[in-house]
């Protein structure tokens, strides 16, 4: 079992990062092999709508996405973790998601993306307590998973946390993240 954690926050060792690390620790304790991608450290250009992917399912832009695509398509479980930026995911993560237009083309246009029983979950962290705080991000992640043949299997959404490391005062959320990772590894 391989679990890929996608850290979508630019703030290293912040709340999102700490929750993702707990989920990955949980997955590892459940016997999974884990890997973490820190999106902010990658050079990923946004989708430019060149539509080269419609021909063969491959993006024509050459950058760090070249190494990300195989990981997205080969792991058993994906955990996307992101803070809320204006009720959505940060631009760095959105660029990665948008570049999966290539996998969307494989699935829906070329019809050569094999079906899978892979799972994915979303960890979202937001400072405000707005009623619809996570709606936009959850929809984005669900459609991202759909484009890479991953079933949306759950979420951990934490409100009212903003200051760097503040999540460490929320033991229940950290335990939930660990349990989520462990559960995914054993599914």
N, C-alpha and C positions, 0 to 999 in steps of 0.2 A: 504494500500500500504506500503510495507516494502522495504527500500533501504539499501543496504550494501555497505559501502565504504571500499575498501581494499587499505591501505596505504603501498605501496611497497618500500618506501625510508627508509634507516636507519637514515636519518637526521630529527629528530623531530623538528617541527616548521620551517622546511625549505620550499622551494618553492613548492614542490610537496604536502606537508602536508597542507600548507595554501590554495592551490587551491582546494584540496579535501574538506577541511573544508568549503570553500565557496559553493561548489557544494552540500554538505550535508545540509548547511543552506538553500540553495535554495529549496532543496527537502522538508525540514521540513516546509518551508513557504508555500509550495504547498500542505501541509496536510499529508506528508508521515511520517512514523515512521522510524527513521534512526539509524544505528549502524555503528561503525567504527572499523575495525581490523587493528592493527599496526603489520605487519608481523614480523618486526625485534624484537618484544618483545615475539614472540612465539618460541617454540622449535619444529621445523619441520625438520625432517631428509629428505635427498633427497631420491628419488625413488631408490630402490636397485634391481629392476627387479626380485623380488621373484615370481611374477606372481600369488600370492594367490588371487588377485582380479579377475583373470579369472574364478575362481571357483564360487564365490558368489557376486562379485562386491565390496568387502570390502578389504581395504589394511590391510596387516598383521602387519604393523609397528604401534606401539602404541605410540603416542605423541600428541601434541596439534592439529594435523589435525583432531583428533577424534571429537573435538568441532567445527571445521571449516566446515567439510562436510555437516552437516545438514543446516548450514546457507547458504552455496552455493546453496543448492537444494530447500530451502524454501522461499527465498526472491523473490520479484517481479522484482527488479532492482539491478544490480551490477555496481559499479563504481570502476574501477581499476585505481590507480594513481601511476606513477613511473617516476623516473628520468632515463635518458639514461646512461647506463654504457656500453661503447664500442658498441654503437648502438643497445643495447638490454635492457632488464629489469635487475635489480639487482638480485644477486644469491638468496637472501632470498625469493623474490617473485617467482623466477623461481622454487625453491624447492616446494612451495605451488602448483604452476601450474603443475609441473611434478607429484606430488602426486595425481593429478586428473586423473591419469591413471586408478584409480579405477572407476571413473564415466564414463570414456571412455569405460571401459570393460562392465559396466552396459548397456551403450547405444548400442555399436556396437557388442559385443560378446554375452552377455546374453539377449540383447534386452528387458530389463525391466526398462529402465529409461523413465518415461512418457514424452510425448511431452509437450511443454509449449509455452506460448507466452511472456515469460520473456525477458527483455531487458538488455543490458549492454553497457557501454561506457568506453572509455579509455582517461585518462588525462596523457599526456606525457610532460616532461620538459627536455630540453637539453641545454647545454651551447654553443655548437657549432651551426653553421648555415649550416652544411652540407646538401646537397640536399636530401640524403637518410637517414638522421638522425633517423627517426622514423619507417622506413620500417620494420626492423626486429622485433621491439617491437610490432608494430601493427599486424603483422602476428601471433606472439606468442599469443597475447591477443585474436585475432579472433579464433584461434584454441582452446584456453582455453575455451572460451565461447561456442564453438561448442560442446565440450566434456561435458559441464554441461547444455546443452539445453538452452542457452541464445543467443538471436539474437544480433549481433553487430549493435548498433543503433546510433553510432556517436563517435566523438572524439573531444578533445581540445588539440592541440599540440602547445607548446610554445617553441620557439627557443631563443637562446641568453641570457638565464638567468642562472646564476651559483651561485653567492654569496648568502649565507643564508639570506633569507628574501628579496632578491632583487625583488621578484615578487610584493611586495607591491608598487613598483614604476610603475607597469604595471596595472593600474586601469582597463583598457579594458579587460585584461585577467581575472582578479578577477570577473568582472561583467559578463563575458561570462560563467565562472564556476558557478556562482550563477544561471544564467538564464538556464544553462544546467540542473542543479539539479531540478529547479522548473518545467521545461518542462517535465522531466522524471516522476516527481511525478504526473503530471496532465495527462499523456498519458494513 
